[in-house]
């Protein structure tokens, strides 16, 4: 049984309702995509919960 990704509409609905988002594997390196995306979401008003056991501070 294959797992399908949510549609763009489903993602839009989730992001409109959510105010807090955990980012698994979030890098503390500003040049990494995960950091850039999380920073943009934080700037847009989301609370970002970084999940990275190797980093002590992110964002």
C-alpha positions in Angstrom: 0.0 0.0 0.0 1.5 3.3 -1.1 1.3 6.5 0.9 0.3 9.5 -1.1 1.4 13.0 -0.4 -1.4 15.5 0.4 -2.7 17.7 -2.5 -1.8 21.3 -2.7 -5.3 22.2 -1.5 -4.9 19.9 1.6 -1.5 21.5 2.3 -3.0 25.0 2.0 -5.8 24.1 4.4 -3.3 22.7 7.0 -1.1 25.7 6.8 -4.0 28.1 7.2 -5.1 26.4 10.4 -1.7 25.7 11.9 0.2 28.2 13.9 2.9 25.9 15.3 5.1 23.7 13.0 7.8 21.2 14.0 10.6 21.0 11.4 12.4 17.6 11.7 16.0 17.9 10.7 16.1 21.7 10.8 19.6 22.9 10.1 21.2 25.8 12.0 23.1 26.7 8.8 21.4 29.7 7.1 22.5 28.4 3.7 20.5 25.2 4.0 17.0 24.9 2.4 15.5 23.7 5.7 16.7 26.8 7.5 15.5 29.2 4.7 12.0 27.6 4.6 11.6 27.6 8.4 12.9 31.2 8.6 10.3 32.3 5.9 7.6 30.5 7.8 8.7 32.1 11.1 8.7 35.5 9.4 5.1 34.8 8.2 4.0 34.3 11.8 4.3 30.6 12.4 5.9 29.3 15.6 8.7 27.0 14.5 9.8 24.1 16.7 13.2 22.9 15.5 13.9 19.2 15.9 17.6 18.5 15.6 19.5 16.7 18.4 22.9 17.9 17.2 22.0 21.7 17.3 21.7 23.7 20.5 20.1 26.8 18.9 18.3 27.3 15.6 16.7 30.5 14.3 
